[in-house]
Amino acid sequence: MIYKLEIHILVCLFIASCGSAKFVPTTDICSLEKHWNDSLYQVKINDKRINKHWYLKDDAIDITNQLADINKCMAN
């Protein structure tokens, strides 16, 4: 009986310790690059493209805000 109680206490302590991780905000920066000829923008994180697509300005801003919400980067 004592062993079962000790095992349950250890399991509870293990589960509680896993759930108490500290939140660390990212230091990566989101930025937009304007197309040289059109009114289109590319989304970048630390000056690296996230993909090859070009977006309208409002859409690109929405994407950077979504990335900031999930802690992928900090929006300007």
CYANA upper distance limits for C-alpha pairs under 8 A (distance plus 0.5 A):
  1 MET  CA      5 LEU  CA      6.95
  2 ILE  CA      6 GLU  CA      6.73
  3 TYR  CA      7 ILE  CA      6.61
  4 LYS  CA      8 HIS  CA      6.65
  5 LEU  CA      9 ILE  CA      6.69
  6 GLU  CA     10 LEU  CA      6.65
  7 ILE  CA     11 VAL  CA      6.62
  8 HIS  CA     12 CYS  CA      6.63
  9 ILE  CA     13 LEU  CA      6.65
 10 LEU  CA     14 PHE  CA      6.60
 11 VAL  CA     15 ILE  CA      6.70
 12 CYS  CA     16 ALA  CA      6.59
 13 LEU  CA     17 SER  CA      6.56
 14 PHE  CA     18 CYS  CA      6.89
 15 ILE  CA     19 GLY  CA      7.08
 16 ALA  CA     20 SER  CA      7.17
 17 SER  CA     21 ALA  CA      8.20
 25 PRO  CA     71 ASN  CA      6.98
 26 THR  CA     71 ASN  CA      6.55
 26 THR  CA     72 LYS  CA      7.10
 26 THR  CA     73 CYS  CA      6.42
 26 THR  CA     74 MET  CA      7.50
 27 THR  CA     73 CYS  CA      7.14
 27 THR  CA     74 MET  CA      7.29
 28 ASP  CA     45 ILE  CA      7.00
 28 ASP  CA     46 ASN  CA      6.48
 28 ASP  CA     72 LYS  CA      7.60
 28 ASP  CA     73 CYS  CA      5.14
 28 ASP  CA     74 MET  CA      6.60
 29 ILE  CA     45 ILE  CA      6.05
 29 ILE  CA     46 ASN  CA      5.84
 29 ILE  CA     73 CYS  CA      5.62
 29 ILE  CA     74 MET  CA      5.47
 29 ILE  CA     75 ALA  CA      6.99
 29 ILE  CA     76 ASN  CA      7.96
 30 CYS  CA     43 VAL  CA      7.59
 30 CYS  CA     44 LYS  CA      6.16
 30 CYS  CA     45 ILE  CA      5.09
 30 CYS  CA     46 ASN  CA      7.01
 30 CYS  CA     47 ASP  CA      8.47
 30 CYS  CA     64 THR  CA      6.68
 30 CYS  CA     68 ALA  CA      8.44
 30 CYS  CA     73 CYS  CA      6.04
 30 CYS  CA     74 MET  CA      6.26
 30 CYS  CA     75 ALA  CA      5.72
 30 CYS  CA     76 ASN  CA      7.15
 31 SER  CA     43 VAL  CA      6.49
 31 SER  CA     44 LYS  CA      5.67
 31 SER  CA     45 ILE  CA      6.83
 31 SER  CA     46 ASN  CA      8.04
 31 SER  CA     47 ASP  CA      7.69
 31 SER  CA     64 THR  CA      8.07
 31 SER  CA     75 ALA  CA      7.75
 31 SER  CA     76 ASN  CA      7.38
 32 LEU  CA     41 TYR  CA      6.50
 32 LEU  CA     42 GLN  CA      6.03
 32 LEU  CA     43 VAL  CA      5.35
 32 LEU  CA     44 LYS  CA      6.50
 32 LEU  CA     60 ALA  CA      7.79
 33 GLU  CA     41 TYR  CA      5.80
 33 GLU  CA     42 GLN  CA      5.62
 33 GLU  CA     43 VAL  CA      7.14
 33 GLU  CA     44 LYS  CA      7.88
 34 LYS  CA     38 ASP  CA      8.34
 34 LYS  CA     39 SER  CA      7.41
 34 LYS  CA     40 LEU  CA      6.37
 34 LYS  CA     41 TYR  CA      4.99
 34 LYS  CA     42 GLN  CA      7.09
 35 HIS  CA     39 SER  CA      6.95
 35 HIS  CA     40 LEU  CA      5.88
 35 HIS  CA     41 TYR  CA      6.28
 35 HIS  CA     42 GLN  CA      8.04
 35 HIS  CA     54 TRP  CA      8.48
 39 SER  CA     56 LEU  CA      7.35
 39 SER  CA     57 LYS  CA      7.96
 40 LEU  CA     54 TRP  CA      6.20
 40 LEU  CA     55 TYR  CA      5.75
 40 LEU  CA     56 LEU  CA      5.52
 40 LEU  CA     57 LYS  CA      6.88
 41 TYR  CA     54 TRP  CA      5.74
 41 TYR  CA     55 TYR  CA      5.57
 41 TYR  CA     56 LEU  CA      6.64
 41 TYR  CA     57 LYS  CA      6.54
 41 TYR  CA     60 ALA  CA      6.95
 42 GLN  CA     49 ARG  CA      7.53
 42 GLN  CA     52 LYS  CA      8.17
 42 GLN  CA     53 HIS  CA      7.07
 42 GLN  CA     54 TRP  CA      5.41
 42 GLN  CA     55 TYR  CA      6.74
 42 GLN  CA     60 ALA  CA      7.46
 43 VAL  CA     49 ARG  CA      6.58
 43 VAL  CA     50 ILE  CA      6.72
 43 VAL  CA     51 ASN  CA      8.28
 43 VAL  CA     54 TRP  CA      8.37
 43 VAL  CA     60 ALA  CA      6.75
 43 VAL  CA     63 ILE  CA      8.11
 43 VAL  CA     64 THR  CA      7.51
 44 LYS  CA     48 LYS  CA      5.55
 44 LYS  CA     49 ARG  CA      4.86
 44 LYS  CA     50 ILE  CA      6.08
 45 ILE  CA     49 ARG  CA      7.00
 45 ILE  CA     50 ILE  CA      7.22
 45 ILE  CA     73 CYS  CA      7.26
 55 TYR  CA     59 ASP  CA      6.46
 55 TYR  CA     60 ALA  CA      6.03
 56 LEU  CA     60 ALA  CA      6.63
 57 LYS  CA     61 ILE  CA      6.68
 58 ASP  CA     62 ASP  CA      6.71
 59 ASP  CA     63 ILE  CA      6.73
 60 ALA  CA     64 THR  CA      6.83
 61 ILE  CA     65 ASN  CA      6.70
 62 ASP  CA     66 GLN  CA      6.67
 63 ILE  CA     67 LEU  CA      6.68
 64 THR  CA     68 ALA  CA      6.64
 64 THR  CA     73 CYS  CA      8.38
 64 THR  CA     75 ALA  CA      6.42
 65 ASN  CA     69 ASP  CA      6.67
 65 ASN  CA     75 ALA  CA      6.61
 66 GLN  CA     70 ILE  CA      7.03
 67 LEU  CA     71 ASN  CA      6.78
 67 LEU  CA     72 LYS  CA      5.68
 67 LEU  CA     73 CYS  CA      6.52
 67 LEU  CA     74 MET  CA      8.36
 67 LEU  CA     75 ALA  CA      8.43
 68 ALA  CA     72 LYS  CA      6.18
 68 ALA  CA     73 CYS  CA      5.48
 68 ALA  CA     74 MET  CA      5.66
 68 ALA  CA     75 ALA  CA      6.24
